[in-house]
Every structure is written in structure tokens, then in C-alpha cells.
Amino acid sequence: MPFLDPALGMLAAMPHLSELHGAATHLAVVAIPLFAILHFLRRAGRGGAAVVGAEPWALGAALVGIAASGATGLLVWGEAQTTLRGQHFRVGNAHFWLGIAVAVLAVLAAIDWYLSRRRNGVHHRPVVVPVLAMLIVAGVAVQGYLGGRMTYEHGVGVFDGGQMAQTAIGVSKLDVALAKGASQTQAGKLAFSAEGLGCARCHGNLAEGLRAPRLAGGRDVTDFRRVHQHGLFPKAVVTDKDFAAINAWLKTLGPPDRRDG
């Protein structure tokens, strides 16, 4: 079933399946370190029956999480091949093959754990599991970093771009308006609106301030860059010329608010 997007006031499409990868990885990210902690606690004789009983559940959850991450990751892998440009695809390759390595190590650890427990009972002390557990935790940490770079720097796994797409469309509208002879004030008002760059959604239709500060009266470009350069409005997309048009409209709304400046 589609869902209602209150911002658009219309039915929007379902999220793309590749977006499930982020949700699926949470189980593995939590369960893998938890299993390692429980395993070392049990080996040290700490935690009693609770730790002994929880350890196999944590191992099972880790395996399910890795499997779910791998299955959904294949969807993102396909998207990454058309999203990442040039040498940036090295990040995608490293993320993919590191995921394969983590899965293989997890299976080997699970086999060693199972055979050791079957042979020696609940107080077993597998030889390989402690080493593999530490390698897997380290691998998951590195994989999370690489996955974050793919998503936050390049938009991999973000179907249709979301607010990144709105930024690009809003800038395009602003540049077209200026090219057609609209004044900076007129073009800036359009760009600031919810239908443009979407600034009004946080700052209010008249820049009076909502969940974000009041901007009426204008803002310094360095302050704008400090807040937004690496977020919604990177400098490579929203240029100083674009900001100047928005700021021209903000200056018509009243004196600057020195409390926020």
C-alpha cells in the first residue's frame, strides 16, 4: 500500500527495497558485538545462567542480521554501480567484499561454536571463535564507515534522492528565474519557499523562525555555509550567487536578528 506524504498532501510511492538495507544492518550491528561480549563473559565465568542462555540467541541473531544485510545489500550493490562515479566505486567494492568476508567469518565462527558446544557442553571454550569474533566486530565497524560514506557523500541507497533531489530542483528553478530576468528578490522568494529549496519548512514562510532560527533581515554567507555547506545545501550545488538571491529577499522582511547572528 502506498503511504500518505503529509508534506505533499498526496499519495507517494512506497520506499524502494534498497532502503531496507539500512534497517537490516541494525540487527547485525547490535547482535555481533553483543555475542562477542556474552561469549567473553561466559568464558570468564561471569553472568551465570543468564549469559549462558543468551549467548546462542545472540549468535543466531547475528547470523540472521548478516543474512538480511547481505540480501538487501545486493539491491544497493546494483544501485551503487550506477550511482558511484570513477574511483569512488572503490568504496563500493571495498564495502561489498568486506561484507562477504564478514559473512564467511561469521559462518566459520558459528560452526566452531556449535561443534565445541556439542562436544563439551554449555561450558565449552572454542579456540577459533574469540579471534573471529574480534575480526568480525572490526570488519562491521569498517563496513559501517564505508557504507556511511556511500550514503552520506554519494546518496547510494537513497531512492529518488529525497531532499537532495529537492535541493537540485530548487536550485534549477532559481537559476532559470534569474536567467529569465527575474529580480534577485523575486527569485530568492521562490527559492526560499516550500516548493523551492524548502527553507520555509524549517524557518517559516516569512523566515520568522519555526524549528530553525529566524532569518528575516538577512544572513551572512559564512553563517549559511557553517550550518548548511555539508548538509542540505553543499557549495557545489547552492552557489554564493544562489545564496545572494535568497538573502536579497530575506533583507526585505525586516532587520537582522542579532541574537542569532
JOLINLIN-V675249 format. One line per field, one symbol per residue. ss: DSSP state (@ for helix, = for strand, . for the rest). phi: phi as a letter, one per 30 degrees, with the letter a starting at -180 (. if undefined). psi: psi as a letter, one per 20 degrees, with the letter a starting at -180 (. if undefined). A space follows every 10 residues. Layout:
ss->???
phi->???
psi->???
This chain:
ss->..===....= ==....@@@@ @@@@@@@@@@ @@@@@@@@@@ @@@....@@@ @@@@@@@@@@ @@@@@@@@@@ @@@@@@@@@@ @@@..@@@@@ @@@@@@@@@@ @@@@@@@@@@ @@@@@@@@@@ ........@@ @@@@@@@@@@ @@@@@@@@@@ @@@@....@@ @@@@@@@@@@ @@@@@@@@@. ...@@@@@@@ @@.......@ @@@....... .......... @@@@@@@@.. .........@ @@@@@@@@@@ @@@....... .
phi->.dbdcddcia dcddeddddd dddddddddd dddddddddd ddddicjidd deddeddddd dddddddddd ddddddeddd dccdchdddd dddddddddd dddddddddd dddddddddc idcdbdddee dddddddddd dddddddddd ddcbidicdi ihdddddddd dddddddddd jddedddddd dddddcdied dccjdchdjb dcddcejjbd dddddedcdc bdbdddccdd ddddddddde ddckddcddc d
psi->prqpohhikr prqqqqhhii ghghhhgghg hghgggghgh gghikqibhg gghhghghgg hgggggghgg ghhhghgghh higpqcihih gggggghhgg gggghggggg gggghghhhj aikqnqghgg ghghgggggh gghggghggg ghhijpinpj ichhhhgggg hggghgghhj jqrhgghhgg hhrhidijhh hhiqhkkipd irrpipirqq hhgghhgihj dhmqhigorh gghhgghhhh iiirqqoihi .
